[in-house]
Amino acid sequence: MNHTLKRHTLRGALLLLGAIGSPFVAPASLAQSPPSKAPPPMRAPKLPALPKTPRVPDTFEELFAYRDTRAKAALDYLRCMQATVTALRTGELGRVPTAWSITCIEQGKEWRGVFGELIDTVPGMRVHLQYALRGNGMVVKDPIDTARVNGTARALLRGLSAPLAHAASAEFVPIALPQAGYVEVWFIPLPGNPTRVVIGGDSLIQMSTDGVRELGHSRTTPPVRTLAIEPSGPSYTLQSTEERVPLLSEFVIARMALGLVPEVHIRTYQYDSVITRTSDTWTHTRR
C-alpha cells in the first residue's frame, strides 16, 4: 500500500468514526465542541523539472560561430593525433600493443593522445598510456576523464566503420568531438597544403556519450571539390559554394591558411567573412 492510499484510508476511517458517533456522551452542562474541519484536499506531487532542450543555432551568426568552433577543435584534434602517432612511430612511447584503442581528447585546456583497452565493465575503457601536448610532448600519468575517453574512442570506432556517402576521391578522416550529452563524429577530407585543397563531402554522426548508440546522422553531403588557391599578397580567399555559412572543411582550411598569410577570406554567396592573425574574431560583409 503506497503512501497516498494510506492517507486516503486513514481519512476514510476518521469520517466513518464521525458518522457512527462517540460512545462517550458529553455532560449536559457542557456545550458540544464544533465539528472538526475536514483536512484540505491532497495536492498532486510536484513533478521534477524536465531537462533543458539544447538550443539549436539558427541565425547566421550562431551557425557561423558553431562551425568555426568545431573547426578549431578539429584542427586541435588532428594536431594531437599527428603528434601522438609520431611519438609512437619514433619509439618515444615504448611498446604499445596493437589491440589498444587510440583517441585524442581535451582534458581541461590540454590535448592528450590516449591509448587504452576497451572493456565490458564501467567505465568501459582501461587507460594505459597518455601523451600530453605539453611543451614538446610528454608521457603523463595525470588524472583523466575515463568515461569521456571511452565515449570518444567508441564513437571513433563507429566512425571508422561507417561507409562514405561519396566516391573515395580523397582521403577522409573521422574526428570525434565530445559535447554536452553526445559525441559528434565529423568526416572531412584530410587537410593538407592550403594552396591545393580538397573540400566538401562533410558528414556528421551524433553518438551517445558512451559512444554506443547512434542518435542521428547527416542525410546529404556537399560535393567534393579540389581547389588550387594561390595567396594574393597578404590575403588568402576561399570561394565557398554555400549560400551563407561555410562548410566545416572550408573553415579548417581557412584557419590553416593563417599560417601562410595574415588575412583570410571565406566568401559564400551572401557573405564575405574575414579573419586575421591579430584578431580571432570574424567580421562579415554582406555581398
N, C-alpha and C positions, 0 to 999 in steps of 0.2 A: 504494500500500500504506500503510495507516494505521499509527500508532504501536503500537497494540495487536497488530496482526498481525505487525509486525516483532519484537516481543518474543517472541511465541509461536514464530515461525520460528527465532529465534536459540536459544531454549531447546531446540527440537526438534533443531537441528543439534548442540548440545552433547551431548544424550542419545545421538544417533546415533554421535558420535565415541567416547563412552564404551563403547558396545556393540561397536564394531569393535576397540578397543584401541589402545594407542600403539605405534608402530614402534620406540620405544626401550625396551630391556629393562633393568631396574634390576640392578645387581650383586648377587650372592647374599648378600654380607655386609651389604647394606642392607635394612632392612625396608621393605616396601611401604607407602606412605602410605595412610591410611584414605580410603575413598571420600568425595568431597566431598558436602556436604548439598545436597539439592535446594532450589532457590530457593523462597521462600514463595509461595503462590498469589497471583495478582494480585487486588487489591481493585477492586471496581467504583468508578468515579469518583463523587465526591460530587456529587449533583445540586444545582443552585442552589436557594436557598430561594424558595418561592412568595411572590408579593406578598401582603401582608395584605389580607384582605377587609374593606372598610369595615363597621363595626358599625352596623346599622340601629337607631335608637332605638325602644324598645318599651314602656318604662314610662311612666306618666303624666307624671312629672317630666321625662323626657328628651324626650318628644314635645312637651310644652308649651314647653320651652326651645328646641327646634328651630324650631317655628313662630314663636315670638317673635323669635328671632334673624333669621329670614327677613323678618319684618315690619319690623324696624328697618332691615335692608338695603334692603328695597323702598321704604321712605319716603325713605331717603337717595338711592336711585336716582332716584326721581320728583322730588325737590328738585333734584338735579343736572341732570336733563333739562329741567326747567322753567326753571332759571336759564340753561342753555346756549341754549335756544330763545329766551328773552327777549333775551339778549345778541345773538343772531343777528338778531332782528327789529329791534332798535334800532340796528343797524349797528356795534355795538362790535367785531364780529369781521371787519369788512370784507366783501369779496366771497367768497362760498362757493359753489362750483359745485353745482348740484342733483344731480349724479351722485355726489357723495361720500356715504358712509355716515356715520351718526351713532350713537354709543352713549355710555354712561357707565360708567366702571369706578372702583374704589377702588384707587389706587396708594399703597401704604403706608397712611397714615392720612388721605389726602386724596382727595376725589372729583373726577374730571375728566370734562368732556364732550370727546369726541374725534371729530374728523372725519378721514376717510381714504378711500382708494381701494382697493377690493378687487382683488387681483392673483392671477395663477395660480402665482406662484413663492413660495418660502418667504421671509418668514413669513406670506404670504397677504394682507397689508394694508400699504399705504404711508400712514403717518400724516402728515397735512399741518398739522393745527391742534389745539391743546389749550386748553381753557378750564378753569382750576382754580378750585374754590370756595375761594379763599384771600382772606381779607378780604372785600371787596365783589365779588370775582370778577375774574380777570385772565387774559389770554392768556400762556401759558408755553411754553418750549421745553425743558423738563426731560426727562431720560430716562424712558421708559415701556416697559412690557412689551408689545411689539408683538404677540407671539403671543397673549397674553391678550386684547388688543383685537380681534384678528382673530376668535378663537373666540367672543367675546361678540357682535360685530357680525353674524357669520354665523348664530349661534343666534337672534339677534333677528329676522333676516330670515325664518328658518323660522317663528318665532312669528307674524310679521305675515301669513304666507301660510296659517296653519292655520285651518280653519273652526271656528267656535264650536259647541259642543255644545248650545247652548240658543238660545232666541229672543233677538234683539237688543233686549231691553227696557231695556238700559243700555249705556253706553259702556265697553267693556273695554279694558285696556291690557296689552301684554306687557312683562314685566320680566325681563331677563336677568341672572342672578346666577351668576358662575363659582365653582365649588367645586373641591376637590382631585380631579382625574380626570374631571370632567364639568362641564357648564353646565346650570343649571336655568333654564327659561323658564316663569315663572308668568303666568297670566291672572287678573286680578282686576278688579272694577268700579273705574273711575276714582274715587278718593276725592275727596269734596268737603266740604261743611259737615257736621260731625259730628252736627248736630241733625236732619238729614234725610239718611239714608244708604241706599245700595244695597249689600247684602252678599250673599254666596253666588255660585254659578257658578264658584267657583275651579277651575282646572285646571292641570296641570303637564306639561311635556315635558322630558325629560332628553336632552341632546345631548352628543356627544363634545367633548373640549376644543378641537378645531379648529372646532366648530360645524357640521360637515358631516353626521355620521351621527346618526340618532335612536336613542337607547338604550332609551327607554320613554316611556310617557305614561299619564295618568290614564284609567281606564276609565269612571268615573262622575263626575258633578259635582253638588254640592248645589244645591238650588233657589235661585233668585234672590228676594230679599226687599227691599222698600223700607220703611224704618222712620223714624218721627218720634220722636226721643228728646230730651226736654227735661231738662236737668240739674236735679237735686233738691238745691237749696242748693249745697254744695261738692262734691257727688258726682254721678257720671255712671254709669249702669248700662246695659249692653248685654246683652239676653237672647238667648243662643245657642240654636239648635235641636240642637246637637251633644250627644252623650252625655257625653263627658269633655273633649276638647281642642277649643278654639275653632278656627274657620277662619282662614286667613291674612288674608282680607279683614276679619274681625272684629278681629284683632289690630291691623291697620293703623288702623282707625277708633278703637280704644281708645287707641292711642298718640297719635293726632291730638287726641283729646278732652282729653289732659293740657294742651293749650294753652288750654282753656276753664275747667277745674276742677282742683283739686289732687288729687282722688281719683277713680279709675276702677275700675269693677267689670265683669267679664265673668262671666255666670252660665250654665253648662251645666247639664244635668240632674243631674250628680253633684257639681259643684264651684262655689263662689263664689270667684273669683280677683280679688285687689285689687292695684293698683299706685298709687303716689303720686309726686308731683313730687320729693319729698325722698329717695326710695329707688327705685332702678331694679330692685328685686327684687320679684317677685310673691309674694304669700302666698295660700295656698289653704285653704279651709274646706270640709269635706265637708258636703253638704246633706242 
